[in-house]
Amino acid sequence: MRAQILASTRRTLVASAFALTAVTGTAAFAADPPDAGITEPEVLAAQKAWGDALVAISRDYETGGINKARATASAVLDQAYGYNLGPVLFKPTLTRAPQTFRTTKEGALAYFVGHDRNYPRDRGFALKHWRSVEIRNVGIQIDGDVANTMGTVMMRDRRGKTTTVDKTWTFKKDDAGVVRIVLHHSSLPYTGSK
């Protein structure tokens, strides 16, 4: 069963990567040789793949429950995030002290799918029945094999409600040429006093 779930997840990620390649001409995670710098199309493809993965986790939760969603989320974290490079600086939208900041895969997985007694306040952000993700960058900075982005991410759920967050990502191309998230900061937009 687990092998089937992982195989299904891999097929979904590969299909997303191939679809992005067809549209943008750039693979979702790695296009250039490992020693080449990161490119803007690679960054945009990695962001798109992140949004597609969020939707995939939600759909897998709906069709296969928490175990299927957890397997998909774990595979996404292995593919998209740089835990193979060291701690990932991850500050999700809806966390609070003492677990505001997450530097491990376990902390990120708990945020995305909940159901972890070590993170009792996490409800599973990726389980909110997301249907689409739109990313609007305010700016992208590229320096060699590292890129920073800042902007808004709009996520639409199955009822058509849109949730908007402010997001900053740092991407790094690893030694294998894979573009990975090494910093992920998300917050709700400031609305001021009314």
C-alpha positions as CSV (number, residue, x, y, z in Angstrom):
1,M,0.0,0.0,0.0
2,R,2.7,2.5,1.0
3,A,4.6,1.6,-2.2
4,Q,1.5,2.4,-4.2
5,I,1.0,5.7,-2.5
6,L,4.7,6.7,-3.0
7,A,4.5,5.6,-6.7
8,S,1.3,7.7,-7.1
9,T,2.9,10.7,-5.5
10,R,6.0,10.4,-7.7
11,R,3.8,10.1,-10.8
12,T,2.0,13.3,-9.7
13,L,5.2,15.2,-9.1
14,V,6.8,14.0,-12.4
15,A,3.6,14.8,-14.3
16,S,3.6,18.3,-12.8
17,A,7.3,18.7,-13.7
18,F,6.6,17.5,-17.3
19,A,3.6,19.8,-17.6
20,L,5.7,22.8,-16.4
21,T,8.4,21.8,-18.8
22,A,6.0,21.8,-21.7
23,V,4.6,25.3,-20.7
24,T,7.8,27.1,-19.6
25,G,10.5,25.1,-21.4
26,T,12.1,24.6,-18.0
27,A,11.9,21.6,-15.7
28,A,10.2,22.2,-12.4
29,F,13.1,21.5,-10.1
30,A,16.3,21.1,-12.2
31,A,17.0,22.2,-15.7
32,D,20.6,23.3,-15.9
33,P,23.8,21.5,-14.9
34,P,24.4,21.4,-11.2
35,D,27.2,24.0,-11.4
36,A,25.0,26.5,-13.3
37,G,23.4,29.3,-11.4
38,I,19.7,29.3,-10.7
39,T,17.5,30.9,-13.3
40,E,14.2,32.9,-13.0
41,P,12.3,30.3,-15.0
42,E,13.5,27.6,-12.6
43,V,12.4,29.7,-9.6
44,L,8.9,30.3,-11.2
45,A,8.6,26.6,-12.0
46,A,9.6,25.6,-8.4
47,Q,6.9,28.1,-7.0
48,K,4.3,26.6,-9.4
49,A,5.3,23.1,-8.4
50,W,4.8,24.1,-4.7
51,G,1.3,25.3,-5.4
52,D,0.4,22.2,-7.4
53,A,1.8,20.1,-4.5
54,L,-0.4,21.9,-2.0
55,V,-3.5,21.1,-4.1
56,A,-2.3,17.5,-4.5
57,I,-2.0,17.0,-0.7
58,S,-5.5,18.4,-0.2
59,R,-7.0,16.1,-2.9
60,D,-5.1,13.1,-1.6
61,Y,-6.6,13.8,1.8
62,E,-10.1,13.9,0.4
63,T,-9.7,10.7,-1.6
64,G,-7.4,8.6,0.7
65,G,-7.5,10.2,4.2
66,I,-4.6,11.3,6.4
67,N,-2.2,8.5,5.5
68,K,-2.3,9.3,1.8
69,A,-2.0,13.0,2.5
70,R,0.9,12.4,4.8
71,A,2.7,10.3,2.3
72,T,2.3,12.9,-0.4
73,A,3.4,15.8,1.9
74,S,6.5,13.8,3.0
75,A,7.4,13.2,-0.7
76,V,6.9,16.9,-1.5
77,L,9.1,18.0,1.4
78,D,11.8,15.6,0.3
79,Q,11.7,16.9,-3.3
80,A,11.0,20.6,-2.9
81,Y,12.7,21.6,0.4
82,G,16.4,21.6,1.2
83,Y,16.5,19.4,4.3
84,N,19.4,17.5,2.6
85,L,21.4,20.8,2.8
86,G,20.8,21.4,6.5
87,P,18.0,23.1,8.5
88,V,15.3,24.8,6.5
89,L,14.2,28.2,7.9
90,F,10.4,27.6,7.9
91,K,8.0,30.0,9.5
92,P,4.5,29.0,8.5
93,T,1.4,31.3,8.5
94,L,-0.6,29.9,11.4
95,T,1.9,29.0,14.1
96,R,2.6,30.4,17.6
97,A,5.1,30.1,20.3
98,P,6.8,27.9,21.3
99,Q,6.5,26.2,17.9
100,T,6.4,29.3,15.6
101,F,9.6,28.4,13.7
102,R,10.3,25.0,12.2
103,T,13.7,23.9,11.0
104,T,13.1,20.2,10.6
105,K,11.1,18.1,8.1
106,E,9.0,16.7,11.0
107,G,8.0,20.2,12.0
108,A,7.0,21.1,8.4
109,L,5.1,17.9,7.9
110,A,3.2,18.5,11.1
111,Y,2.2,21.9,9.9
112,F,1.1,20.7,6.5
113,V,-0.9,17.6,7.6
114,G,-1.3,17.9,11.4
115,H,-2.0,14.7,13.3
116,D,1.3,14.9,15.2
117,R,1.2,14.7,19.0
118,N,4.5,16.7,19.1
119,Y,2.7,19.6,17.4
120,P,-0.7,19.5,19.1
121,R,-1.9,22.9,17.7
122,D,-1.3,22.0,14.1
123,R,-4.5,21.3,12.2
124,G,-3.0,20.6,8.8
125,F,-2.8,23.6,6.5
126,A,-2.6,21.5,3.4
127,L,-5.8,19.7,4.3
128,K,-8.1,22.7,3.7
129,H,-9.5,21.5,0.4
130,W,-7.3,23.7,-1.8
131,R,-8.2,23.8,-5.5
132,S,-5.8,26.3,-6.9
133,V,-2.8,28.5,-6.0
134,E,-1.7,31.7,-7.6
135,I,1.6,33.4,-6.9
136,R,2.3,37.0,-7.5
137,N,5.9,38.0,-7.0
138,V,6.7,41.5,-6.0
139,G,10.4,40.8,-6.8
140,I,12.9,38.1,-7.5
141,Q,16.6,38.4,-6.6
142,I,19.1,36.0,-8.1
143,D,22.7,35.6,-6.9
144,G,24.5,32.6,-8.4
145,D,22.8,29.4,-7.1
146,V,20.5,31.3,-4.7
147,A,17.2,33.2,-5.4
148,N,14.9,35.2,-3.1
149,T,11.3,35.9,-3.8
150,M,8.7,38.0,-2.1
151,G,5.0,38.5,-2.9
152,T,1.6,37.2,-2.3
153,V,0.1,33.7,-2.6
154,M,-3.6,33.3,-3.1
155,M,-5.1,29.9,-2.4
156,R,-8.7,29.1,-3.4
157,D,-10.6,26.3,-1.6
158,R,-13.4,24.0,-2.9
159,R,-16.0,26.6,-1.9
160,G,-14.3,29.3,-3.9
161,K,-13.0,31.2,-0.8
162,T,-9.6,32.7,-1.3
163,T,-7.0,33.0,1.4
164,T,-4.1,35.4,0.7
165,V,-0.8,35.2,2.5
166,D,2.4,37.3,2.2
167,K,5.3,34.9,1.4
168,T,9.1,35.1,1.2
169,W,11.0,32.1,-0.2
170,T,14.8,31.5,-0.7
171,F,15.7,28.8,-3.2
172,K,19.1,27.2,-3.6
173,K,20.2,24.9,-6.3
174,D,21.9,21.9,-4.7
175,D,24.9,19.9,-6.0
176,A,22.6,17.7,-8.1
177,G,21.1,20.8,-9.8
178,V,17.8,20.5,-8.0
179,V,16.2,23.8,-6.9
180,R,15.2,23.6,-3.3
181,I,13.4,25.8,-0.8
182,V,15.8,26.7,2.1
183,L,13.7,29.5,3.6
184,H,9.9,29.8,3.7
185,H,8.3,32.6,5.6
186,S,4.5,33.2,5.4
187,S,2.2,35.6,7.2
188,L,-1.3,37.0,7.0
189,P,-1.4,40.5,5.4
190,Y,-1.4,43.3,8.0
191,T,-4.9,45.0,7.9
192,G,-4.3,47.7,10.5
193,S,-6.9,48.9,13.0
194,K,-10.4,49.5,11.7
